[in-house]
């Protein structure tokens, strides 16, 4: 693959100290071979490597595998007290990373390890963030493709943040980007939006996802829909604006219809005709009001979550075999 054009203002990077965050949720079937392959790939880039495995409440042998491989591969194993979701697991990994660059990658082999050296080269050339963009979605269900297109269309229409289409969590970030993300205090986290919000010099790296080695995706249609709703309400006020406009239009039409009824009564007399229209109108406006209240409630609910200030995640166990701890031992260890 041809590398993108180097950044306009290249910088002199310090020696690479790489942290790699791997969120894991019931990944026991392929976790061991993946960590072995990942470790070999990263060690070819720099000897200063740490792999942070964040166990997001797995119910299989993920814990046992990570514990067994920890001393030999220099893993840092962080186990959350329950399943908090991938966004929280990524946040936990970023909070504990000690390197001057951080790689985020899934453990199912769908993010190609062959692209990691290209990401490193782009970082050395001056880019602060290199993010993978899915080049081909032909293998996905049509419902997911249509939903993705609709989601990004709504997001672009109502947000000032330019979120790249088809970009995911497969990305390489400079330490400055990671520090900016750590400063984000919100509990309702949509990481793809936060990556775009912080800015910095970024470049896309197209890739085609590889086949999963085993198992199925943990993101069901319901979870994807909830994540999309999280993104819309976190980075766009379009739903509120749409229903404000709808309310204005409906009110105008109601006034026009009321004037029509008044004129009709004065000219032709007041008959009993029109009760079906009246009943249908009441049902329509009641539905519109309830839908509007529901949309408003989604935003209020997120405000309620923020003001409670509960931790985003809780750490149940932290086994540190990282090779980077000798040089940097001030990484945060408290829950966040």
Phi, psi and omega in degrees: 000137180282132181288144175297164179299136180302157179302149186297326182238084182298149180239160177269113182275146172287169176306137186290124170239105194256128170253135179239120182261125181237101174288141184224127175221104182055055183249021188300329186296332183229006186294316183298307178297327179295313181296323176298312180293320179296316180300317179296320180295316183287323180294336176288343180268319184197148176284342182268086186229141167226139176248121182255110178264119180255107180276108185268061175074036180295150179247012179246209185269019180304316181299312183297320181293315180295321178295320182292320183276347186307305183296321184285323182263000180067042182278152163250117185256119179243119179252123177278155187291339176198184178281110179260352182103158185295324181299318178291321179296318177297319179298319178297317179297317179295324180294333183256000181288139183248351185283168174271003170212148183229133175250129173256130183206143177279159186261014184259011179072004180284334173274115188294124176294338181294342180274347184299316176300326177293322175298318179297320180296320179292324175296316178297331181282350175128352179282140179271337180215129177240117185239139178283137178238126180293119184275336185217123179246021185298331182280354182273159177296148183296330178296321179290321180294316180294317179298320179296316179297318179294317181299310182293328176297313178295321182294317180292329182287333186240010183233144176276352179268126180275101181265119181299138177291143173063017175272143182234211183269357178282101185200156177248130184230140173290159180302329179294322178294316180298318179296322177296320179293325178296333183278355179284118187270353190292148178271328175277093190254124171243097192299322180299324176289321179294322177303316182287325185295321184291338177080232186069171181285114187234154178214144179270146177232102183295145176205159174252121182301138175282169178288145174295139179290328180196164176073188180231164179298141179276357180267101176282173179299323179295316180293321177295321178295319178294322178294320178296319178297322176299316179295317181296315183284339179276330188232009181211137173257015182302316179303320178294319181293321180299315183282338170294316177294319178297319178298321178295316181295315181296320178297318179297316179295323179296320178296316179298318180293323177296319177296320179298317180296318180297314179296318180297321180293320181288327184272316187252358182094165184261100179261172179273000180294148175107359179297321175301320178297318180297316180296316179297320179296318178298317179295319180298310183293326177296317178297318179297319180295316180295320178295319179296317178297322178297316178297315177299323179295328177299317179291319179295322178299322178289325173298318179300318178296320182293316186288339177290334175059034175289152176301145179290331179204164175234133180268122178268330183206140179222101178257115190250104172247020185293139177283347182273351186291336181292325182271330182224109184241022183250023179292146181295140181240353181277164176292154180228000000 
